[in-house]
Amino acid sequence: MRIILHLNQVFHKCVLLLIIIFISACSEDIIKIIPAPGEEEKIIIESPEVIKVSLRQSRIDYDDEGTSGIKQYWESGDQFILYSTTGDKITYTVSEISSSDASTATFTTTGTIKGAIFYAVYQNGSTIDVSFNSVTGEPTYSMTMTGQTQSGAESNALSHLKGYDLVVCGPVTSFEDGLSFKSQGSMLTFKMTNISSDFGSPTSLTINIIGGSNDVFKTNYDAAADTASYTLALSEYSSSTTSLVAYVMVPPFSVPDGASMAILLESASNKLRYVNTYTSEKDYVAATRYNFSITDFTGFDIFTKPMDLLNPYNTADSTWRQEYKPTTGDGSEDNPYLIQNAWNLGPIY
């Protein structure tokens, strides 16, 4: 039911207030107020208790498959929070999931909230800082993306992603067609093999951008690009780990032409590094999974395995340290090593 009133006098405004109270008590879902000349039109909507929800280029849970996108499905126990311009919020819980592809579901709640504009957020049932512009009503949201930890002891190494996957729908001005959610994150998957058996228990993986403006990452979904690196903590991995897959959820970002992405894998006593240089600008967009396969690391644990400065070999296995190896010479009198840079001299203690 719609009510249209022209408010030109204080008396009429008092009558309108009484009508609104009556309509609210009767649980009408929309009240539209057409004001007097010079006043702004306002629409007040009441949220339903049952909402049909779909996923659009989104995913609420993950498994280790697919390279071009993110699979879509809901699962039992999922919840999202609906925010309103009135400052209210209410939690919806999944009650029925589509048996065909699980990309659509029905969510229910107890009670309703009102507002001119709504914003829906799925983030593992966590409350996100959502605010609405006082003039336009447009929503903004805030969510910190740092502090991710992946456990090697868990049966599902992807379980930590639920705490950092921001899936949203909005702004919402009508519930008639249900809600359509979309993921706001990019999922980076690093498949690492050929790790030395004496590397030790992996403790962290850091993504670092070198060159260009450097600061291409966001640490928060509502922040400007403000950091050059992201670190994923790795816990409870075996000391004999020789391969692993690391998963990091980050806000979308772009790497400029000529810049490099450096991947640093660390244990308590060693470090391994991989670098990829971009020959053209690369955009990492939302709701997409990106796979990196790393098989050839460069080690630079120079402070943990001392070297003989007169004979730049790794004293542990008598093989060249990659970063110290001269590119010419074999060390003989007739064909000596040619020192080309400071690294060829070995570490400085």
C-alpha positions, 0 to 999 in steps of 0.5 A: 500500500502506498500513501501520498501526502502533500505537506504544506502545514504543520497540521498536515504533518501531525496528521501524517505522523499519526498515519505513519504510526498506524501503518507501521503497526499494520506492518505495511512494507513501503511508505512514500512521502511526497513533500511540499515544494523545496523538501526532499522526497523520502521512501521508507522501506521495511525489510521482509522476514524471508529473503531469497538470495543468489550468488553472482560471481561469488563463493562462500566456501572453497575447494581446490579446483578451477582456475578461471573463477570462483565456484558458487554455493551456499552451505548450512549455517551461513548468515549475512547481516542486513544494515539500514540507513536508520543505523539498525542491523539484523542477521539472516540465517540460511533456511533452505538451499537450492538442491541443483547448484546451491547458488540460491538459498532462502534466508530468514530472520525474526523481526524487521528493520526500516530504512531508505537504503539497505546493504547486505554483507556476508562475512562469516556472520561477522559485523562489518563497519557499514555507514551511509552517506547522510546526503546520498544514502550510499553505503560504505564498508570497512573490513581489515584484511591483514592477519590471515593465518593458514594452518597445516594441521587442519584438514581444510587449509582453506578454512581461514578464508571465510574470515576474510571473504567479503561478499556483499549486496547493495545498495538495496532499495527493494526486496521484491526480486531478492538479493544478489551477492557478489564477492569483493575479494581476489583469491591468490593461490600459491602452489609451491613444490621442490622445497628442500627437505632441510628448509624447516617448518614454513612460518609465513608467506609474504607477497611483495610488489617491487617497482612502480608505485610499490603500494598497490595493496589495500589493507582495508576494503575502504582504504586507498592503496597503502602497502607494498606487501601482504603476509600470510602466517603459516602455522603447524606445518611439518619440518619435513614439508617439501610442498604446500599450497597457500591461499590468500584473500586480498582486495582487488589490486593492479601491478604496473608494467615493469613491476615485479611480484616477489614471493617470500617463503620463510621458516625459522632458519631459512628463506626462499624467494621467487620473483615474477616481472610483469611486461604489461599492467596486470589487474587482479579483479574481484570474485576471481581466483588466481593460481601461481605455480612456483617450482624454482626458488632462489635461496638467500638464507645467507645469515643462517649458513655461513660461507667461506669468503675465499671459496663462495660455496655453501659449506653445508652441501658444497653447491653454489649459493645462487645469489653469489655465483659469478657468471664467468670463470671456473676458479682455475688459474687460467680461468679465474672467477670474475667478480662482477658485483658485491654479492659475489664477495659473499655476506658481510658480517 
